Amino acid sequence: MKRIAAAAILAACIVTAQAAGIVRVVTRDPAGRPVGDAVAYLVNLDSPAPVHPPADPVAITQKDQEFSPYVTPIVVGTRVVFPNLDTVQHHVYSVSPAKRFEIPLYIGDSKEAIVFDREGIVTLGCNIHDWMVAYVFVLSTPYFAKTGPDGTAEVPGLPPGRYRLAVWHPRAGTVSRDLVVAGSDDTTQVVSVVLKPDHRIRRAPDAAGAGYR
Amino acid sequence: MGNAPPRLFRFRRFGSRLLLLIAGLLALAQCANFVLVRRANRRNATERIQANLDKGALLFTHRVNARLDDLSSRAALMSGDYAIRQLFLEDRTDPATVSSALETYRARMGVPFMTLLAADGSRLGDTGGPLPAAALKPFAGLVERASQADDPKAHAYARLPPDGPGGKLYALLVVPVYAPRPEIVAWIGLALPIDHRFATELKEDAQLEVTFYYGAPGRMLPVESTLPETALVSSGPSDIVEGDRTVDVGGEQYVTAYRSLPLITPGSAAIALQRSLRVELEPSLLLERFLLILLLVSLAVAAAVAPWFALNLSRPLRALAEHTKVIARGDYGTRLALDRADEIGQLAASFNRMSEGLAERDKVRDLLEKNVSPEVAAQLMRDGSALGGEEREVTILFVDLRSFTAMSESLPPRDVLALLNRYFDRMSGIVEIYHGIVDKYMGDEIMALFGAPVPLANHANNAILAAIEMRGALARLNAELEAEGLSRLNFGIGINTSSVIAGNIGSSRRLNYSVIGDGVNVAARLQNLTRMSQYRADILVSASTLAASKGSYRVRPLGAVPVRGRDEPVEIFAVDGAE
């Protein structure tokens, strides 16, 4: 997470050395509560900025039979590894058109990193644990951030120009608006996000061996 | 009243009237009872069936939902299967592979048909070969519906074409394939046939006849039914309208509930739940038959009992009627013998008391007539015995026997009385003949009145004629007495006409009808004067009598005689005979 943010900031600094704007995104649900795990990204409408995948792979771990993090925004070409820190095997898969893959039952580090080479949303699952779900948002823009539990995200290093700001959440889909960044603007965009009911299945109660004693 | 229209029918006998009344009322009551019970039975049976039909309709919905729930759980189990996910790991799913894999699952789940649709509703594969667009469309529609639902599941009734899975009614169901939840990557479509087996099972549970209809509105035809084919054909194409009603199926009445089954495909479908009214009524028919028998038996009993009852009532009435004739004849001695305690018995007792009363009255009247003259008796019976009087002109006649006291001493008392009564009888008879009354007997003397109490126009005349008649009667009696060896009787008669007071005289306990006045004394005086030998007369009348008589008699004037208590003397005449 920190590494992603750092990489993004670094990339932005390289592209626009002289003047860079910052867009702060604040997500709120209709009740005014902050919405975390939302991906906020900006696409330059005048000249699309190239993306540079990080040199190191991004990790999505499996611990306590849950994926972590729940939502991972990356740029196209990023390599992702799936270290399994549990004592049980997992079988990570995706049947999403953006990336179809599976890592059959394994434990510890996955053998190889998976390269996410197409933009789109990839839903991750575990073939033997139905409740495990995670999302990888593969982006073709370097300007993005994920909201924290306080519902805010900061996208820095924006060269002046016209942008389309989009906010995506697994339970809300995408909402977008156009905006202009001039000079070293520091603007705050409040985005309202309507969440659909959480249809994730609850973890099996006997998954930790608390069933028939 | 005389113009009253003639009656069409008149009962000759009380019995017929009573028979008709009892039998009629009974028949009316029983028939009403029968009709009401019959109607109530039919209504109850219909209501009972309708309640069952409602339950049957619910049961149908429950059965469909239960089966769909069952299929849904099986499909959910299957959709989480690794092998299914494997199919979607390919960049392009191979329809043939998908279809053959689905065939495996179809067999495992025991459903007749299964299809797999992409998230957008397009076909990925299905069992039983590729579906024509007409068969695919309803599933695509359901996917659209389910995608918008909170719980992504949908079902609907559909008619799938015969070149699809069999051309029947189905309940279609789509359930999502998650990879992982809540991401829906595909839909599993299932079809539950609403077929003959389904209808039969529903019939076993609900005890109702089940028919499924399909067609266009107004042209619905049965597609599956638990009723025999012939019954369905005879009932013809049904104009199916949602609701309950009674229809004729193969000549039998069926209470029917139609419930439309909304189709996701073109056309209309309905379920008809039915129960025969005859079957439902069977237990009540027994009761109805019993009531009918009861009706006939009670009518027969009424017909048999009513005449006896009527006779029992009319016989004493007839006896009473006969008895009134007996009483009308004047026979008060016969008594009506009816041993009854009811009103008729009381009536008979009243009749008998009435007879007794009438007999009593007769006896009293008889005695009265003997003790007073018939005319006085009649007046007493008519006017009562009020005291009082009236002034009127009457003729008073006194007749007294001569030297009867001396004669009576030589005879035994019984013979004296017999002789006196014999004499009185003759004299009284004559008084009555001339419309006079014997006012009283005083020893051997008779006081008679003419013109009271009944007014008499020629009272004076009648009195004189009566006196002359008495003379003859005495002569005849004397002839008889001589023949019997008895002494002759002699009498003297005094007659006077005068205004007197006539009325009932006496105390409230004992009354006599009589006259009082000066004229009475004069008559008595004249009678006494007949004793005077110088007159040589046995009948003396006063001048007032002679004046009032208007008759012509041979009379001898005897001059005026003084009368005690009177200032003027009275002129008297001896009557020798009629002219």
Boltz contact constraints between the chains, C-beta under 6 A:
constraints:
  - contact:
      token1: [A, 95]
      token2: [B, 88]
      max_distance: 6.0
  - contact:
      token1: [A, 95]
      token2: [B, 89]
      max_distance: 6.0
  - contact:
      token1: [A, 95]
      token2: [B, 179]
      max_distance: 6.0
  - contact:
      token1: [A, 95]
      token2: [B, 185]
      max_distance: 6.0
  - contact:
      token1: [A, 100]
      token2: [B, 89]
      max_distance: 6.0
  - contact:
      token1: [A, 123]
      token2: [B, 183]
      max_distance: 6.0
  - contact:
      token1: [A, 125]
      token2: [B, 179]
      max_distance: 6.0
  - contact:
      token1: [A, 125]
      token2: [B, 180]
      max_distance: 6.0
  - contact:
      token1: [A, 127]
      token2: [B, 82]
      max_distance: 6.0
  - contact:
      token1: [A, 130]
      token2: [B, 80]
      max_distance: 6.0
  - contact:
      token1: [A, 130]
      token2: [B, 180]
      max_distance: 6.0
  - contact:
      token1: [A, 133]
      token2: [B, 180]
      max_distance: 6.0
  - contact:
      token1: [A, 199]
      token2: [B, 182]
      max_distance: 6.0
  - contact:
      token1: [A, 201]
      token2: [B, 181]
      max_distance: 6.0
